[in-house]
Amino acid sequence: MAAVPATSAWNPAKVKAFRAAYMNFRKHVTINSKELGQVKLGDVPMYGSQKRFLDCVFDALARDIHDIKILKSRQVGITTETRVLSLFWLGMHPGLKGALVFDTNPHRDEARNEFITMLKDLPDYLSFPKLVKDGRDLMSLANGSTFVFLSAGVRQSKASGTLGRSSGLNFCHGSELCSWANEEGVISFKNSLSKDYTNRLFIWESTARGFNQWYTMWQDALADELRQATCFIGWWAKENQKIPRGTPLFERYGAPPPTEEELLKIQQVYDQYKVRVTDEQLAWYRSMATPRMGTSNKEVEEESLSSDEELAQQEQPWTADDCFIQSGTPFFPSDRLTDITKKDTSEKYKAYYFSYGSDFLGCDWMPADRRSNAHLKIWEEPDPDGIYIVACDPAFGHDETNNNSSVQILRAYADCLDQVGEYAYSGIGTEPFAWVIGALAGWYKNSYIILEINGPGEAVWIALKELKKLVLSGHLKSRAAEAGLRDVFQNTRDFMYNRADSSATNSGTLQWKTSGSNKVGLMERLRDYIANGGLTVRSSETIEEMKGVIRNGDVIAAEGRNRDDRTFCLAMGIRAWTDSVRRVLSLAGRTKEVEAARRRLTVKDQITMFNKYKLDGFFKGKQATRVRDAAIARRAQWRSK
């Protein structure tokens, strides 16, 4: 076989020739199959799942994309196919430095033994490079390509960070990343990968297991379609995963017609992947998800459905959206989050980043030139007559694992709240964050500030109070007046916290301090307003955060490496609204519909309405006086009798 020149750029013509050569090579490869024993791949049909995998890889290469993420179901033949492709790639490209990384030592050793089997049984006429060095962890081919077999480990260890350190690599196959516990090592390993070498190839394949680093890598790849390719391979892509008609097992699992939920999943698979799930395949899936289906013990059957189906959905997902299942109970209803994503979230916003100065007046909001710089997103600019809540949570405030400083700006009405702005950034200090809060509260003027004062929050609160003094009466007073910023704090109010079981009013403490007891109630109210539509969320990033929030007993938080800063800010905003704002707006009748109608009126209409309200008020006052006088007269008449 002729080697591929290192300088030859990848294009559709080259990919077509390379794929043909691979398919010829593949026919001669011997593997140890779980189902068939030792077998040549050319003697058995290729699974549809493996065809999908190869289509994804070669389509990516045709677009000169070399970083490929494969999200898969269990036992669909992808790991085996990737090993075969890895061997071929190393043999066709002289001088490669590669790594094959597995989650455990046994899986690493299994892969190494499979490589030896494949190389040993290749016919000589293929002229494939021979194995010239066979060490415990490192192999070399006659063409100068070397590759190591590594174990990432499923537990954090003292060796964190050593995975791939000091090793420049231009090929890798990473398997079952959902189980890799060495997060620092993964970062180090990724930094060792070539960015420019023409014949580089990096394939990452894994099932899903909660919201872990594999979930983060998958989401990053989805957002980076110009440099990374993604492919989901479901259980239905492997054709032999079915129960044939006419068998007792089919009568148990296949005879009952599909449920509404199953019909929905079947339709989703067709819409997204153009595959029709058959009744024989559905029977197989049911046997995996609900093994007691059709038994006479109905009570036991129903008890087992929840855990069995949850495990099956994680191990054998229908779609990519089904893959990542939390270890606890999802806190927010997933169907509502889906509805919000479709109806309310919007990518039509004005994006800014905060430009620092030596003091508050030297700072400015600058238009963001790319998405990664969009620290502040504005969906709705301030309405001079609007009432706003500015909810703020500094990094490591309510939760020591959350590293974003976040602000949510909510437009308040008597009957609901709208998210109109969002700030989130991890690289900001406590004083600059106070400047951000001051700038946003000043911009939205009629606003209520609620700030988490746990941890760094106390320093932010002190800086915010000091800033207010400097602008109103300190050395920044004259500059603030010249810049028109002297009234930046004129109409802002601070949140006053009162315990829910306190009978006194206005006797609480300023701002918010999270504890185990009050966080549950705070988050429960947020969930209520997500469920009933009382809060409009426009940020897709916030919705993604909500998907990762789980409940384990009385602990409500994001799972693993996920964050919930944005989510928690929304919960604080709702608390400020219910405690300090809603009653005032309700008494004034300022519902969202009324406010929208007011904004639609012309100046003339508003004057007419104002005069009408004054006139109506005058007559209502007169009527009230007549009613009162009549009541007094009746009481006087009753007493005279």
C-alpha positions in Angstrom: 0.0 0.0 0.0 1.3 3.4 -0.9 1.7 5.9 1.9 -0.1 9.2 1.9 2.2 12.2 1.4 2.4 14.5 4.5 1.9 17.6 2.3 -1.1 16.3 0.4 -4.1 18.4 1.5 -7.4 16.6 2.2 -10.2 17.0 -0.3 -13.2 14.9 -1.6 -11.1 13.2 -4.3 -8.4 12.2 -1.9 -10.9 11.0 0.6 -12.7 8.9 -2.0 -9.4 7.1 -2.8 -8.4 6.7 0.8 -11.8 5.3 1.8 -11.6 2.7 -1.1 -8.1 1.7 0.2 -9.4 1.4 3.7 -12.4 -0.8 2.7 -10.0 -3.1 0.9 -7.7 -3.2 4.0 -10.6 -3.8 6.3 -11.6 -7.0 4.5 -8.4 -8.7 5.6 -8.4 -7.7 9.2 -9.0 -10.4 11.8 -10.7 -9.5 15.1 -12.0 -11.4 18.1 -15.8 -10.8 18.0 -18.0 -11.1 21.1 -20.7 -12.8 19.0 -18.7 -14.7 16.3 -15.3 -15.5 17.9 -12.3 -14.9 15.7 -13.5 -13.6 12.3 -12.3 -11.7 9.2 -14.3 -8.5 8.8 -14.6 -9.2 5.1 -16.6 -12.3 5.9 -19.3 -10.6 7.9 -21.7 -7.7 6.9 -20.8 -4.3 8.2 -23.3 -2.8 10.7 -25.2 0.3 9.8 -23.7 1.9 12.9 -20.2 1.3 11.5 -21.2 2.7 8.1 -22.5 5.9 9.9 -19.3 6.2 11.8 -17.2 5.9 8.6 -19.5 8.4 6.7 -18.9 10.9 9.5 -15.1 10.5 9.6 -14.7 10.7 5.8 -17.2 13.5 5.3 -15.3 15.5 7.9 -11.9 14.8 6.2 -13.4 15.9 2.9 -14.0 19.3 4.5 -10.5 19.2 6.0 -11.8 18.7 9.5 -9.6 16.4 11.6 -11.2 16.6 15.1 -14.2 14.2 15.3 -16.6 13.5 18.3 -18.7 10.4 18.2 -21.6 10.1 20.7 -22.9 6.6 20.6 -25.0 3.8 22.2 -23.4 0.9 23.8 -22.2 -2.2 21.9 -22.8 -0.9 18.4 -19.3 -1.8 17.0 -17.8 1.7 17.0 -14.8 1.0 19.3 -13.7 -1.9 17.1 -14.2 0.0 13.9 -12.1 2.9 15.3 -9.3 0.5 16.2 -9.2 -0.8 12.7 -9.2 2.7 11.2 -6.5 3.8 13.7 -4.2 1.0 12.6 -4.7 1.8 8.9 -4.2 5.5 9.5 -0.9 4.9 11.3 0.3 2.5 8.6 -0.6 4.8 5.7 1.1 7.9 7.2 4.8 7.5 7.9 6.3 9.1 11.0 3.1 9.6 12.9 3.1 9.9 16.7 -0.2 8.6 18.0 -1.9 7.6 21.2 -4.8 5.3 21.9 -6.4 6.2 25.3 -8.9 4.1 27.1 -10.8 4.5 30.4 -9.2 1.5 32.2 -6.1 -0.6 32.1 -8.0 -3.8 31.0 -9.5 -1.9 28.1 -6.1 -0.6 27.2 -4.6 -4.1 27.3 -7.5 -5.5 25.3 -6.9 -2.9 22.5 -3.1 -3.7 22.5 -3.8 -7.4 22.0 -6.3 -6.7 19.3 -3.7 -4.6 17.4 -1.2 -7.5 17.6 -3.9 -9.9 16.2 -4.8 -7.6 13.4 -1.1 -7.0 12.4 -0.1 -10.6 12.6 -2.9 -11.9 10.4 -2.6 -9.4 7.5 -1.5 -11.0 4.2 1.9 -10.1 2.9 0.6 -8.9 -0.5 -1.0 -5.9 1.2 2.6 -4.6 1.9 1.3 -3.1 5.1 4.2 -1.8 7.4 5.3 -4.5 9.8 5.5 -4.2 13.6 9.1 -3.5 14.5 8.8 -2.7 18.2 6.4 -4.2 20.6 6.8 -2.8 24.1 4.3 -2.9 26.9 2.8 0.5 26.2 4.5 1.5 22.9 4.5 0.0 19.4 6.3 1.1 16.3 5.7 0.2 12.6 8.3 -0.1 9.9 7.2 3.2 8.4 8.4 5.1 11.5 4.9 5.6 13.0 4.8 5.1 16.8 1.8 4.8 19.1 1.3 4.5 22.8 -1.5 2.8 24.7 -2.7 4.8 27.6 -5.2 4.6 30.4 -7.0 7.8 31.5 -8.3 6.2 34.7 -11.8 6.3 36.2 -10.6 7.9 39.5 -8.7 11.1 40.2 -5.2 10.3 41.2 -1.9 11.9 42.2 -0.9 11.5 38.5 -3.4 14.1 37.4 -2.1 16.1 34.6 0.5 13.6 33.4 -1.7 12.1 30.6 0.0 13.1 27.4 2.3 15.6 29.0 5.4 16.4 27.0 4.2 14.2 24.1 3.5 16.0 20.8 0.9 13.9 19.0 -0.7 14.1 15.6 -3.1 11.2 16.0 -5.3 10.0 18.8 -8.2 7.7 19.5 -9.9 8.5 22.8 -12.5 5.9 24.0 -15.2 6.1 26.6 -14.5 9.6 27.7 -17.6 9.6 29.9 -15.5 7.6 32.4 -12.3 9.6 32.4 -11.9 11.1 35.8 -8.5 12.8 35.2 -9.8 16.2 34.1 -6.5 18.0 34.4 -4.9 15.2 32.4 -7.4 15.6 29.6 -6.6 19.3 29.3 -2.9 18.5 29.2 -3.5 15.7 26.7 -5.5 18.0 24.3 -2.8 20.6 24.5 -0.3 18.1 23.2 -2.2 17.5 20.0 -1.1 19.0 16.7 -3.0 21.9 15.3 -1.7 22.1 11.8 -0.1 18.8 10.6 -1.9 17.9 7.4 -2.5 14.2 8.2 -3.5 14.7 11.8 -6.6 12.8 13.0 -8.3 12.9 16.4 -11.3 10.6 17.1 -13.1 10.7 20.4 -15.9 8.2 20.9 -18.0 7.6 24.0 -21.4 6.8 25.4 -22.9 9.4 27.8 -23.0 9.3 31.5 -24.3 12.5 33.1 -23.1 16.0 32.7 -19.4 15.4 32.8 -16.4 16.5 30.7 -17.5 14.5 27.7 -20.8 16.5 27.7 -18.7 19.7 27.7 -16.6 18.4 24.8 -19.7 17.4 22.9 -21.3 20.8 23.4 -18.1 22.6 22.4 -17.9 20.5 19.2 -21.5 21.3 18.3 -20.7 25.0 18.6 -17.5 24.7 16.5 -18.7 23.1 13.3 -15.9 24.7 11.2 -13.2 22.8 13.1 -14.9 19.9 14.7 -17.4 17.2 13.4 -20.0 15.5 15.5 -22.0 12.3 14.9 -24.6 10.5 17.0 -25.1 6.8 16.5 -28.1 5.3 18.2 -29.0 1.8 19.2 -31.3 1.5 16.1 -28.3 1.8 13.8 -27.1 -1.7 14.5 -29.6 -3.9 12.6 -29.2 -7.1 14.5 -30.5 -5.5 17.7 -34.0 -6.8 17.1 -36.3 -9.6 18.2 -37.7 -11.6 15.2 -41.4 -11.9 14.6 -43.0 -15.2 15.4 -40.9 -15.8 18.6 -42.2 -15.9 22.2 -40.0 -13.0 23.0 -41.6 -10.9 20.3 -45.1 -11.8 21.6 -44.1 -10.4 25.0 -42.2 -7.3 23.9 -43.3 -6.6 20.3 -47.0 -7.4 20.2 -48.3 -4.4 22.2 -48.7 -1.4 20.0 -46.4 1.6 20.5 -47.2 4.0 23.3 -47.6 7.7 22.6 -44.1 8.3 24.0 -42.6 5.5 21.8 -44.4 7.0 18.7 -42.8 10.3 19.5 -39.3 8.8 19.8 -39.8 6.8 16.6 -40.8 10.0 14.8 -37.8 11.9 16.2 -35.4 9.3 15.0 -36.9 9.5 11.5 -37.0 13.3 11.4 -33.4 13.6 12.6 -31.6 10.6 11.2 -34.0 9.3 8.4 -34.3 5.8 9.9 -37.5 4.0 10.4 -37.5 2.0 13.7 -39.3 -1.4 13.1 -41.5 -3.3 15.5 -38.8 -5.9 15.8 -36.3 -3.3 16.9 -38.8 -1.7 19.3 -39.3 -5.2 20.8 -35.6 -5.4 21.4 -35.4 -2.0 23.0 -38.4 -2.8 25.3 -36.6 -6.0 26.4 -33.6 -3.8 27.4 -35.6 -1.0 29.0 -38.4 -2.9 30.7 -37.3 -6.5 31.0 -40.4 -7.3 33.2 -42.8 -6.1 30.6 -45.7 -8.5 30.2 -45.2 -10.3 33.5 -48.1 -11.1 35.7 -46.8 -9.1 38.7 -48.0 -5.7 37.6 -47.0 -4.0 40.8 -43.4 -5.2 40.5 -43.3 -4.3 36.8 -44.4 -0.7 37.4 -41.9 -0.3 40.2 -39.1 -1.4 38.0 -39.9 0.8 35.0 -38.5 4.1 36.1 -34.9 2.9 36.9 -34.8 0.4 34.0 -35.9 3.0 31.5 -33.6 5.7 32.8 -30.6 3.3 32.5 -31.7 2.2 29.1 -32.1 5.8 27.9 -28.5 6.5 29.0 -27.0 3.3 27.6 -29.2 3.0 24.5 -30.5 6.5 23.6 -32.9 7.2 20.8 -31.5 10.6 20.0 -28.5 12.8 21.0 -30.8 14.8 23.2 -31.6 11.7 25.2 -28.0 10.9 26.0 -26.9 12.9 29.0 -28.9 11.8 32.1 -28.1 13.3 35.5 -27.2 11.1 38.4 -30.0 12.8 40.5 -33.5 13.9 39.6 -33.7 16.6 37.0 -35.0 19.7 38.8 -36.6 21.6 35.9 -39.2 19.9 33.7 -37.4 19.0 30.5 -40.5 19.5 28.3 -40.9 23.0 29.6 -37.2 23.8 28.9 -37.7 22.4 25.4 -40.8 24.6 24.9 -38.9 27.7 26.2 -36.0 27.0 23.8 -38.4 26.9 20.8 -40.6 29.8 21.8 -38.7 32.3 23.9 -34.9 32.0 23.7 -33.4 34.3 21.1 -30.0 34.9 19.5 -31.1 38.4 18.5 -29.3 40.4 21.1 -26.8 43.3 21.4 -23.5 41.9 22.6 -21.0 43.8 24.7 -17.9 43.3 26.8 -16.8 45.4 29.8 -13.8 47.7 29.1 -11.9 48.4 32.3 -10.6 51.8 33.4 -8.7 53.0 36.4 -12.0 53.8 38.1 -15.7 53.5 37.5 -16.0 56.5 35.2 -13.2 55.2 33.1 -15.1 52.0 32.2 -17.2 51.4 29.2 -19.3 48.8 27.4 -17.8 48.0 24.0 -19.6 46.0 21.2 -18.4 42.4 21.2 -16.9 41.4 17.9 -17.4 37.6 18.4 -19.6 35.4 20.5 -16.9 34.4 23.0 -16.4 38.0 23.9 -20.2 38.6 24.6 -20.1 39.0 28.3 -23.2 41.1 28.3 -26.3 40.3 26.1 -29.2 42.8 25.9 -32.5 41.7 24.4 -34.5 44.7 25.4 -33.0 48.2 26.1 -34.3 50.2 29.1 -37.8 51.7 29.1 -37.8 55.0 31.1 -41.0 53.9 32.7 -40.1 50.3 33.3 -39.3 48.7 36.6 -36.3 46.4 36.7 -34.6 43.9 39.0 -30.8 43.5 38.8 -29.9 40.2 40.4 -26.2 39.6 41.0 -24.1 36.6 42.0 -20.3 36.9 42.1 -18.1 34.0 41.2 -17.9 31.4 44.0 -20.8 33.3 45.8 -23.7 31.0 46.4 -21.6 28.0 45.4 -17.9 27.6 45.8 -17.7 25.6 42.6 -19.3 28.1 40.3 -16.8 30.5 38.8 -18.9 32.9 36.7 -19.8 36.3 38.0 -23.4 36.7 36.8 -26.1 39.4 36.5 -29.7 38.9 35.4 -31.7 42.0 34.4 -35.5 41.3 34.6 -38.3 43.6 33.5 -40.9 43.4 36.3 -44.7 43.5 35.7 -47.5 42.9 38.1 -48.1 39.4 36.6 -44.8 38.2 35.3 -41.1 38.8 34.6 -39.1 39.1 31.4 -35.4 38.5 31.1 -34.1 41.5 29.2 -30.3 41.3 29.8 -27.6 38.9 31.1 -24.0 39.3 32.1 -21.7 36.3 32.7 -17.9 36.3 32.9 -15.4 34.4 35.0 -12.4 36.7 34.6 -13.6 39.7 36.7 -12.6 40.9 40.2 -14.8 42.0 43.0 -14.4 45.8 42.5 -14.8 45.7 38.7 -17.9 43.5 39.2 -19.3 46.2 41.5 -18.7 48.7 38.6 -20.6 46.3 36.3 -23.5 46.2 38.7 -23.5 50.0 39.1 -23.4 50.6 35.4 -26.3 48.2 34.7 -28.4 49.4 37.5 -27.8 53.0 36.4 -28.6 52.2 32.8 -31.9 50.5 33.7 -32.6 53.3 36.3 -35.8 52.2 38.1 -34.2 49.1 39.5 -33.9 46.9 42.5 -30.5 45.4 43.3 -30.3 42.0 44.9 -26.8 40.7 45.6 -25.5 37.4 46.9 -23.1 38.4 49.7 -21.7 35.0 50.6 -17.9 34.6 50.0 -16.6 37.3 47.6 -20.1 38.9 47.6 -19.3 40.8 50.8 -16.4 42.5 49.0 -18.6 43.3 46.0 -21.2 44.8 48.3 -18.6 47.0 50.1 -17.2 48.2 46.8 -20.7 49.0 45.5 -21.5 51.1 48.6 -18.2 52.9 48.3 -18.8 53.6 44.7 -22.2 55.1 45.5 -20.5 57.5 48.0 -17.8 58.5 45.5 -20.3 59.3 42.8 -22.7 61.2 45.0 -20.4 63.1 47.3 -16.8 61.9 46.8 -14.0 62.8 44.5 -15.8 61.4 41.5 -18.8 63.7 42.0 -17.8 66.5 39.6 -16.6 64.1 36.9 -19.8 62.1 37.3 -21.9 65.3 36.9 -20.0 66.2 33.7 -20.6 62.8 32.3 -24.2 62.8 33.2 -23.7 59.9 35.6 -24.3 61.6 38.9 -27.9 60.1 39.1 -26.6 56.6 38.3 -27.8 55.5 41.8 -30.7 58.0 42.0 -33.5 55.5 41.4 -31.9 52.2 42.5 -33.1 50.4 45.6 -31.4 47.7 47.6 -33.2 44.4 48.4 -34.3 44.0 52.0 -34.3 40.4 53.1 -36.9 39.3 55.6 -37.2 35.7 56.7 -40.4 34.0 55.5 -41.4 33.1 59.1 -40.9 36.7 60.4 -44.0 38.7 61.3 -42.2 42.0 61.3 -41.8 44.1 58.1 -38.8 46.2 57.1 -36.8 44.6 59.9 -34.6 42.4 57.9 -31.1 42.6 56.5 -29.8 44.1 53.3 -29.1 41.8 50.4 -29.2 38.0 50.2 -27.1 35.4 51.9 -27.6 31.8 50.7 -27.9 29.0 53.2 -29.0 25.4 52.9 -32.4 26.2 54.2 -33.3 29.2 52.1 -31.8 28.0 48.8 -34.4 25.2 48.5 -37.3 27.6 48.7 -35.6 30.1 46.3 -35.1 27.4 43.7 -38.5 25.9 44.1 -40.1 29.3 43.3 -38.0 29.6 40.2 -39.1 26.1 39.1 -42.8 27.2 39.6 -42.3 30.2 37.3 -40.5 28.2 34.7 -43.4 25.7 34.8 -46.3 28.2 34.7 -44.7 30.6 32.2 -44.4 33.5 34.7 -40.8 34.0 33.7 -39.7 34.5 30.1 -36.1 33.3 29.6 -34.4 34.5 26.4 -30.9 33.1 27.1 -30.1 29.7 25.6 -27.1 29.5 27.8 -29.3 29.8 30.9 -31.6 27.0 29.6 -28.6 24.8 29.0 -27.6 25.5 32.6 -31.0 24.5 33.8 -30.8 21.2 32.1 -27.8 20.3 34.3 -29.5 21.2 37.6 -30.5 18.2 39.6 -32.0 17.4 43.0 -30.4 14.9 45.5 -32.5 15.2 48.6 -32.4 18.7 49.8 -29.4 19.6 47.6 -30.4 21.4 44.4 -27.3 22.2 42.3 -25.6 21.7 38.9 -24.1 18.3 38.5 -20.4 17.7 38.1 -18.5 20.5 36.3 -21.7 22.2 35.2 -22.5 25.7 36.4 -25.8 27.3 37.7 -24.7 30.9 38.2 -27.2 32.3 35.7 -30.0 30.0 37.0 -29.4 31.1 40.6 -29.5 34.8 39.6 -32.9 34.3 38.1 -34.1 32.7 41.4 -32.8 35.7 43.3 -34.6 38.0 40.9 -37.9 36.3 41.5 -37.4 36.6 45.3 -36.8 40.3 45.0 -39.8 40.7 42.8 -42.2 38.8 45.1 -40.9 40.5 48.2 -40.3 44.1 47.1 -41.8 44.9 43.7 -44.9 42.9 42.7 -47.4 44.3 45.2 -46.6 47.9 44.1 -47.1 47.0 40.5 -50.2 45.1 41.2 -51.8 48.0 43.0 -51.0 50.2 40.0 -52.4 47.5 37.6 -49.2 47.4 35.6 -49.5 44.0 34.0 -47.5 43.1 30.9 -50.5 43.5 28.7 -51.3 46.9 30.1 -47.7 48.1 29.8 -47.5 46.8 26.2 -50.7 48.7 25.3 -49.3 51.8 26.9 -46.2 51.6 24.8 -48.3 51.3 21.6 -50.1 54.6 22.3 -49.1 57.8 20.7 -48.3 60.9 22.8 -51.8 62.3 22.0 -53.4 59.0 23.0 -51.5 59.0 26.3 -52.6 62.6 27.1 -56.2 61.6 26.3 -55.9 58.5 28.5 -54.4 60.6 31.3 -57.2 63.1 31.1 -59.7 60.3 31.0 -58.2 58.7 34.1 -58.3 62.1 35.9 -61.9 62.6 34.8 -62.9 59.1 35.8 -61.1 59.6 39.1 -63.0 62.8 39.7 -66.4 61.2 39.1 -65.5 58.2 41.2 -64.5 60.5 44.0 -67.8 62.3 43.7 -69.6 59.0 43.7 -67.7 57.8 46.8 -68.6 61.1 48.6 -72.3 60.6 47.8 -72.2 57.0 49.0 -70.4 58.1 52.2 -72.9 61.0 52.8 -75.8 58.6 52.3 -74.4 56.1 54.7 -74.0 58.9 57.4 -77.5 60.0 56.8 -78.9 56.5 57.3 -76.9 56.1 60.5 -78.2 59.4 61.8 -81.8 58.5 60.9 -81.4 55.1 62.7 -80.1 56.7 65.9 -83.0 59.2 66.0 -85.5 56.5 66.1 
